[in-house]
Amino acid sequence: MNPIKKRKIRQRIQQATDEAFWDLMNTAHTKAYQLGQKHIREAMECTAGISKKQVAAVLAKAEEICTQWDGLTVTSITVEDTELKELR
């Protein structure tokens, strides 16, 4: 990302209302979580000895941990969700 684009993003965040700022942060958290899921899936898929069935089982267990153990939704991770987990 070039410096001009970075500056425009910073300015957009500075001008945002509180609600808009937290919406942006929640969107960033969700995208980061989804990118992490993608990396894990791709790493398993290109590792010799791991079958597609095992990949699916690991991803299903990860989703179960996210939703049932941590009480999060995979489609929307919020700042509050992640902060509460760190402070416990």
Summary of the structure (lengths in Angstrom):
residues: 88
radius of gyration: 16.9
end to end distance: 35.3
largest distance: 50.7
contacts: 188
relative contact order: 0.10
helix: 77%
strand: 2%
